[in-house]
């Protein structure tokens, strides 16, 4: 998406928002601007000066184990947060999984409106060529669709094994994503019972574990993964606001001010905030 940036000091407040919108409009052929045109990194509170960084030891260890396990999986279920789908995209995930099948799942769909969901679907389809599966791990919405998608991978796997004279085996699927976006809750829904520890805070799952779903799927539950350095501080602040990283990584007052700025900007313009192109 086109990005409006100011020369010199950052733009803040309503005046800056209007100036950014005008700049974005002028940069587009024929004028006008879309929901993804304004760079909200320019609308940050003066309190947001401390870098948001969080990479605890258990995540570093789990990430190494996960990379070792990825070579044995058939499909990777990438889970993101519906409130911030762009900010919960791990920059190295595609590198790790290589040519393995990937299913994009966006959880917590109950946290956004149907209108916003439609806008995100359009963004993913037109900009990225993807059709994500939207789920609510609390109610179970979308979980059956995810299970059918994993079973499609099982059918492909069985066909390949049959051609090599091998017997069928359960498809191995790894569920990966940032902390506190519902990986364990989603697995519990697939199982229809509570097996994976789940709580509304980051850092609950600390070990990798394989879990059998019926007789056709083996799921790998993993701790939340994060980049070792959060270079995109706009995304890092959104992770903090959505409680996807530990509280020691940021100032509550700074994140509260940041959230107020974002809400004010969105309420005046209706802009889509997290369309990062990821």
Residue, then its C-alpha position, 0 to 999 in steps of 0.5 A: x500500500x501507498x504510505x504517507x510519510x512526513x519530511x522531518x519531525x513526526x506528525x501527530x494529532x488531528x492536524x497531522x492526520x489530515x496532512x498525511x491523508x492529503x499527502x497520500x491522496x496527492x501521491x495516488x494517480x487520480x487522487x483519493x486514498x484507501x484504508x491502507x494509505x496512512x503510516x500510523x507510525x507517525x501518530x505515536x504518543x510522546x510517551x512511546x520513546x522506550x523500545x518494546x523488546x521481549x524475547x524470554x529464554x523459554x521462547x528462544x529455546x522453544x524456537x530452536x526446538x520448533x525449527x528442528x521439528x519443522x522438518x518432520x511436519x507435513x503442514x504448518x498452521x500459521x495462527x494470527x490475531x484478528x485485531x492485528x493480522x499484519x503485526x502477528x506475522x513472523x518475518x522468518x516463518x516462511x524461511x523455516x517452513x520452506x515448501x511445506x503446505x501452510x494454512x493461514x488461520x486468523x483467530x479471535x474473529x469475534x474481536x472485530x466487526x464483520x465489515x472489518x473482516x470483509x476488508x481484511x479478506x479483500x486485502x489478503x485476497x487482492x494484495x497477497x493472493x491468500x484466503x485465510x480461515x477465520x476462527x474463534x477458538x472460544x466458541x469453535x467458529x471456523x474450527x471444523x473448516x480448519x480441520x477439513x483443510x488439514x485433512x486435505x493435506x492428509x489425503x495428499x500425503x496418503x496418495x504420495x505414500x501409496x505411490x511409494x508402497x508405504x502405508x498411510x500415517x496421520x498427517x503431522x501439523x504444527x500450530x505456530x504463532x505469536x504468544x497469547x493468540x489462542x494456539x492452545x485454545x484452538x487445539x483444545x477445540x479441535x480435540x473437543x477436550x482440554x489437553x493443552x494449557x490455555x490462559x489469556x496471557x503470554x507465556x503459558x505454553x513453554x514446551x512443545x508437545x504432540x497431540x493426536x486428534x482422532x486417528x488422522x491428525x498429529x498436532x504439534x502445540x508450541x510456545x508462542x514465537x517472536x522475532x529475537x528483535x522487534x525491529x518494527x516498533x509500530x508492530x511491537x506496540x500493537x503486540x503490547x496493546x493486544x497483550x501478546x508480549x510480556x508486561x515487563x517489555x513496555x510502559x503501561x502508560x505509554x501503550x495506553x496513550x498509544x491506544x488512545x491516539x490510534x482510536x482517535x485517528x481511526x474514529x476520524x478517518x475509518x482507516x485500516x490500521x494494521x495493513x502492513x502488506x504481510 
